[in-house]
Amino acid sequence: MGRLATKLATSKLTLCLALLLAVFGPASAQSQRAFADELTPRSLTPSSNLAGDTDVTYRADFRIATTGPIGSIAILFCANTPLLDQPCDPPVGFDASSVILGSQLGQVGFALYSGSTANTVILTRPPGVANAGTEATYDLNKITNPSSGGPLFARFLTYPSSDASGPATDAGGMALYLTNAVNVNAEVPPYITFCIGENISGFDCSTATEPFSDMGSFSPDLTAAAQHQILVATNAGNGYNVSVAGTSMTSGNNVITAMTGGTSQKGVSQFGINLRANTTPTIGQDTTGPGFAAVTAGYGQQNHFRFNSGDIVATTNFADDYRKYTISYIVNVPPAQPGGVYSTTLTYVCLANF
């Protein structure tokens, strides 16, 4: 098989961090409550970290931890602690009584609940199922910051009920810091890590070996197979897509048929790929890594192969940690396959959605 080329496309992303977030998880279950899981990752970012500022927007962002119904979300602002088993003292001067719910992403359909207070914002909707791993983002506009600088604590809680009553499902706490004098700004540069090799050790692109495979001699009695690995990570807010382009194996005018799906069959003209650990033939590995990106449906079924130039083989809609994909290739030929040296060049493109 010929060399597999790679391409990389990025665009600029600037994130303004108005303050430093110190993240705390729940130290213990809140009195008479048992949370299913911790909302992580999570963040709460204000448009201003100056004490006493008005018309401030707080962006709440977290990832659903437990699959199940969500009818309300409570966001508490506290002066004393982020710990869920402690009382929440209202911060002096903080006022969310005139809050307006702005944009909402991921889990949508929420409105402000009439039971909200100056330091507790409750979002409500008819209960609907939310899947674990789903991103949830909400802009809370028209908030007044505490009157003096120092720590400000917050807590997120999700509920099956529509009024934040009953046991909470998932929760998480955090700490912010407000200043009396200056804005602290920092830039997180956009990045995407993307590499390919016949083998990659761990999640280190510097270990990637040459992306070239020789499948040896084809025979109608054997299935020829090979593999490569791809490593991807990015902070692009809308994730990335990995696609493949090229042709099936050819020798002059002789072509091995590209598969549209199905299993490997010896003695039949077939060229196909997938991104799974297969048993027929024994080739490949399932995706590894701490990220959440997934193989697309056409290439994610064990022992089923296909190839169509331009197809997306892996994707995610969120910024994502390292994911390592193993791409398996198979070739079968019939007894009458014309002789020759068969090869192909495939190009894998990873496009980050900044």
C-alpha positions in Angstrom: 0.0 0.0 0.0 1.2 3.5 -0.8 2.0 6.2 1.6 -0.9 7.8 3.6 -0.6 11.6 3.5 -1.9 13.8 6.2 -3.3 17.3 6.2 -4.0 19.7 9.0 -6.3 22.8 9.0 -6.6 25.2 11.9 -7.9 28.7 12.4 -7.5 31.2 15.1 -9.3 31.0 18.4 -9.0 33.5 21.3 -10.4 32.8 24.7 -10.6 35.6 27.2 -10.4 34.3 30.7 -11.7 37.1 32.9 -10.5 35.4 36.1 -8.8 32.3 37.4 -11.2 29.5 38.3 -10.3 27.1 41.2 -12.4 24.0 40.8 -13.7 22.1 43.7 -15.7 18.8 43.6 -18.3 18.0 46.2 -16.5 17.0 49.4 -19.4 14.9 50.6 -23.1 14.3 49.8 -25.3 17.2 50.8 -27.5 16.4 53.8 -30.1 13.8 52.9 -28.9 13.8 49.2 -26.8 11.3 47.3 -25.6 12.6 43.9 -25.2 10.2 41.1 -22.1 11.8 39.8 -20.0 15.0 39.5 -20.6 17.5 36.7 -17.1 17.6 35.1 -15.6 19.4 33.3 -17.5 22.5 34.5 -16.8 26.2 34.4 -18.4 29.6 35.3 -16.9 32.5 33.4 -18.0 36.2 34.0 -17.6 38.9 31.4 -16.1 41.1 34.1 -14.3 40.1 37.3 -14.4 43.7 38.8 -16.3 44.0 42.1 -19.5 46.0 41.9 -19.7 45.8 38.1 -23.2 45.7 36.7 -24.7 44.1 33.6 -22.3 41.2 33.9 -22.8 38.0 31.9 -21.9 34.7 33.6 -21.4 31.7 31.2 -22.2 28.4 32.9 -20.8 25.4 31.1 -20.7 21.7 32.1 -21.0 18.2 30.8 -23.9 16.0 31.8 -22.7 13.2 34.0 -25.7 10.9 34.3 -28.2 9.8 31.6 -31.7 10.6 32.8 -34.4 13.2 33.0 -33.5 16.8 33.6 -36.2 19.4 34.4 -34.3 22.1 36.2 -30.8 23.4 36.9 -29.9 25.4 39.9 -26.9 27.7 40.0 -26.1 29.0 43.5 -23.7 32.0 44.2 -22.3 31.8 47.7 -20.0 34.0 49.8 -18.7 31.2 52.1 -18.0 27.9 50.3 -18.6 25.8 47.2 -19.1 22.6 49.2 -22.5 21.2 48.7 -23.1 20.0 52.2 -22.7 23.5 53.7 -25.2 26.4 53.8 -24.9 29.0 51.0 -24.5 32.5 52.3 -25.5 35.2 49.8 -22.6 37.4 48.7 -22.9 41.0 49.8 -23.9 43.2 46.9 -24.4 40.3 44.4 -27.7 40.5 42.6 -29.1 38.1 40.1 -32.8 39.1 40.7 -33.0 40.8 37.2 -31.1 38.0 35.4 -32.0 37.3 31.8 -31.3 33.9 30.2 -29.4 34.4 27.0 -28.1 31.8 24.7 -28.3 28.1 25.6 -26.6 25.3 23.9 -26.6 21.5 24.2 -29.5 20.9 26.6 -32.0 23.6 25.6 -35.7 24.6 26.1 -35.0 26.2 29.5 -36.6 29.3 30.9 -36.1 31.2 34.2 -38.0 29.8 37.1 -40.1 32.2 39.2 -38.6 30.8 42.3 -35.1 32.2 41.6 -33.6 34.5 44.1 -30.9 37.2 44.2 -28.2 34.6 44.6 -29.9 31.4 43.1 -30.7 31.1 39.5 -33.0 28.3 38.6 -33.6 27.2 35.0 -36.7 25.2 34.2 -38.3 23.1 31.5 -40.6 20.1 31.1 -38.4 17.2 32.2 -36.6 15.6 29.2 -33.9 13.0 29.0 -30.3 14.1 28.8 -27.5 11.8 27.8 -24.3 11.5 29.8 -21.5 13.4 28.0 -23.8 16.1 26.5 -22.5 19.6 26.8 -24.7 22.2 28.4 -24.0 26.0 28.2 -26.1 28.9 29.4 -25.5 32.7 29.4 -26.9 34.5 32.5 -27.1 38.2 31.6 -27.8 41.3 33.7 -26.0 40.2 36.9 -24.4 42.6 39.4 -21.1 41.5 40.9 -20.4 41.5 44.7 -19.6 44.9 46.1 -16.1 44.0 47.2 -13.3 41.9 45.8 -12.4 38.4 47.0 -13.6 34.8 46.5 -17.0 34.1 45.0 -18.2 30.5 45.2 -20.7 28.8 42.9 -22.5 25.4 42.8 -24.3 23.6 39.9 -27.0 21.1 40.6 -29.3 19.2 38.1 -32.8 17.9 39.1 -35.4 15.6 37.4 -38.1 18.0 38.7 -38.9 21.3 37.0 -38.6 23.4 40.1 -35.3 22.2 41.6 -37.1 20.2 44.3 -36.3 16.7 45.5 -33.0 15.0 45.3 -30.4 16.5 42.8 -29.1 14.1 40.2 -25.6 15.6 39.6 -23.7 18.5 41.1 -20.4 20.3 41.2 -18.8 23.4 42.9 -16.1 25.9 42.1 -14.5 29.1 43.2 -13.9 32.4 41.4 -11.9 35.5 42.5 -13.1 39.0 42.0 -10.8 42.0 42.1 -11.3 45.6 43.1 -8.8 47.1 40.7 -7.7 45.3 37.6 -8.9 42.9 34.9 -6.7 39.9 34.4 -6.7 38.6 30.8 -5.0 35.7 29.3 -5.0 34.1 25.9 -5.3 30.4 25.3 -3.9 29.8 21.8 -5.9 27.5 19.5 -4.3 24.2 18.8 -4.9 20.9 17.1 -2.7 17.8 17.5 -3.0 15.4 14.5 -0.5 12.8 13.4 -0.5 9.4 11.7 1.9 6.4 11.7 1.9 2.7 11.3 2.2 2.7 15.1 2.0 5.5 17.8 3.2 4.8 21.3 0.7 6.1 23.9 -0.5 9.6 23.0 2.9 10.9 21.8 3.1 12.0 18.1 6.9 12.0 18.3 6.7 8.2 18.4 4.7 7.8 15.2 6.4 5.5 12.7 6.4 5.8 8.9 2.8 5.7 7.6 3.6 3.0 4.9 2.4 -0.6 4.7 3.4 -3.4 2.4 0.6 -6.0 2.3 2.7 -8.6 0.5 1.3 -10.9 -2.2 -2.4 -11.2 -2.7 -4.0 -14.6 -2.9 -7.7 -15.8 -3.2 -7.1 -18.0 -0.2 -5.9 -15.3 2.1 -7.2 -11.9 3.3 -4.4 -9.3 3.2 -4.5 -6.8 6.1 -2.6 -3.8 7.5 -3.2 -1.0 9.9 -2.3 2.6 10.7 -2.9 4.8 13.8 -4.1 8.4 14.0 -3.9 10.6 17.1 -6.1 13.7 17.5 -6.7 16.3 20.2 -7.9 19.9 20.0 -9.3 22.8 22.0 -11.5 23.9 19.1 -14.9 24.7 20.6 -16.9 22.8 18.0 -14.6 19.8 17.7 -13.2 18.2 14.6 -13.9 15.8 11.7 -11.4 13.3 10.3 -12.0 12.3 6.7 -10.3 10.0 4.2 -9.9 10.5 0.5 -8.3 8.4 -2.3 -9.0 5.4 -4.4 -9.1 1.7 -4.0 -6.1 -0.5 -4.8 -5.2 -0.3 -8.5 -2.6 -1.7 -10.9 -2.8 0.2 -14.1 -6.4 -0.2 -15.3 -7.0 -3.1 -12.9 -9.0 -2.2 -9.8 -9.9 -4.0 -6.6 -13.5 -3.2 -5.8 -14.1 -0.7 -3.0 -16.5 -2.2 -0.4 -19.8 -0.5 0.4 -20.2 -2.4 3.6 -20.2 -6.0 4.8 -17.8 -8.6 6.0 -14.5 -9.9 4.5 -14.9 -12.7 2.0 -11.9 -14.6 0.6 -11.9 -15.0 -3.1 -14.0 -11.9 -3.8 -12.7 -8.5 -5.0 -12.7 -6.3 -1.9 -10.9 -3.3 -0.5 -12.2 -1.8 2.7 -11.3 -0.1 6.0 -12.8 0.3 9.5 -11.7 1.7 12.9 -12.5 -1.3 15.2 -10.8 -4.3 16.8 -11.7 -7.1 14.3 -11.7 -10.9 14.6 -12.3 -11.7 10.9 -9.5 -11.1 10.0 -7.7 -10.4 13.3 -6.6 -6.8 12.8 -7.1 -3.4 14.4 -7.9 -1.9 17.8 -10.8 0.0 19.3 -10.4 3.7 19.9 -8.5 4.7 23.1 -7.8 7.8 25.0 -9.5 10.1 27.5 -11.5 12.1 24.9 -15.1 11.6 23.7 -14.8 11.7 19.9 -16.3 8.7 18.2 -15.9 6.7 15.0 -18.7 7.3 12.5 -21.4 4.6 12.0 -20.1 3.4 8.6 -16.7 2.6 10.0 -17.5 1.6 13.5 -18.9 -1.9 13.2 -16.6 -4.8 14.1 -15.7 -7.1 11.1 -17.6 -4.8 8.7 -15.6 -2.8 6.2 -16.2 -0.1 3.5 -14.4 2.6 1.6 -15.8 5.7 0.0 -13.5 8.6 -0.8 -14.5 11.8 1.2 -16.2 9.9 4.1 -15.8 11.3 7.6 -14.4 8.4 9.7 -14.3 10.1 13.2 -15.9 13.2 14.7 -16.8 15.2 17.7 -18.7 18.5 18.3 -16.7 19.6 21.3 -13.2 20.4 22.3 -11.6 17.0 23.0 -8.7 15.3 24.7 -6.5 12.8 23.0 -8.2 10.0 21.0 -6.2 7.4 19.1 -7.8 5.6 16.2 -6.5 2.4 14.6 -7.4 2.1 10.9 -7.6 -1.4 9.5 -7.3 -2.2 5.8 -8.3 -5.5 4.2 -7.9 -6.7 0.6 -9.4 -9.9 -0.9 -8.9 -10.9 -4.6 -10.7 -13.5 -6.8 -8.8 -16.3 -8.5 -9.0 -14.4 -11.8 -7.5 -11.1 -10.5 -5.0 -9.8 -13.1 -1.4 -9.8 -11.9 0.5 -6.6 -11.1 1.7 -4.3 -8.3 -1.4 -2.9 -6.6 -1.2 0.3 -4.6 -3.2 3.3 -3.3 -2.5 6.7 -1.7 -5.0 7.8 0.9 -5.1 11.2 2.4 -6.5 11.7 5.9 -7.6 15.3 6.7 -8.5 16.6 10.2 -10.4 19.8 10.2 -10.9 21.6 13.5 -14.1 23.6 13.9 -12.9 26.8 15.6 
